[in-house]
Amino acid sequence: MSDGASAAERVVIVGSGPAGWTAAIYAARANLQPVVYEGVPTANPAPVLPGGQLMLTTEVENYPGFPKGVSGTDMMELFREQAVRFGTRVVGENIDRCEFGARPFTLHTSGGSTVRAASVILATGATANWIGLPNELRLATTGGGVSACAVCDGALPPFRDQPLAVVGGGDTAMEEASYLTKFGSRVHVIHRRAELRASKAMQDRVLTNPKIEMVWNSCVSDVLGGDFIEGIQLTNTVDGAVSTLPVKGLFIAIGHSPATGFLKGSGVALDQAGYVHLSSRSAMTNIDGVFAAGDVADSVYRQAVTAAGMGCQAAIECERWLAAKGIH
Ligand code: NAP
């Protein structure tokens, strides 16, 4: 090794969703012996698990290669197994802080140690924002009809020909509501104000769709049901009136939060919403040797398959970057 990186790992991958594991598979097969910091489970305010958003997804039906579908947890276990098979080492800790000012880079772990790395791939994802209601989080983690991704879950059998609800007034909520009209009998959009945040074009699509009904000035104050959702309790944000709406699916679309807090002070450029900024068609961040992949750098597509593709790209670019630096 050169570049002052003799005692350093060649590549450290932070995050263990589809982007992180795919980057690991490619880096491991390129003999880079990557280390994946897969994170530690946290429960506050909503569950965050090693494996990422898919650990909260009961059934994945849109990932190519699984014609019968696969559970999100099984899929992440398969990704992990494949990465380990080729020599990936896995550490069950978070990375809490990064120093990218000197080479090799220094990463501080949640276990209180440091790891030095010639290159780093950031793949910590983004978490869906939740309202924070106990029943909402319980039913979201048990496949009980509460989801933060209509594209992932909307086509599942329990939602077919049933009344559904979407919470939110932004572009995501509009997109999800329109998408869900393919499956549900009726889609209610619950918004806490009387004015949408979404772009005019997206609003028009929703407001003119006969299957969509707007519920203005309302927030979801409880989710009703035992093992599966039976309805939602609504509280009017203007007069406080409480009502019940029977629905068999609830889709939360109130934004996402990229997991970039650990990059504070590291110099990695983020966009206005806090996502890692990548220049067009490259996986390299503004810092030479630091790459990013998956939802941490993508607020648009947020799919397992796009994250995996970005992980592949980041690993290939990282391998070429290391080779150009003479780090083998
Ligand atoms: P967003 O624009 O931040 O909108 C979030 C919505 O959720 C807002 O309407 C907000 O209400 C509501 N909200 C937030 N917290 C809430 C809570 N606790 N309870 C109830 N409602 C709550 O997020 P987004 O829709 O996910 O969009 C994120 C970015 O991606 C935006 O820049 C968007 O334009 C972009 N995007 C683009 C497309 C597209 O062009 N096809 C599709 C999707 C997303 P308030 O309005 O009252 O604050």
Residues whose N, C-alpha, C, O or C-beta is under 5 A from the ligand:
A	BS01	NAP	I131 G168 G169 G170 D171 T172 A173 E175 R192 R193 R197 A253 I254 G255 H256 S299
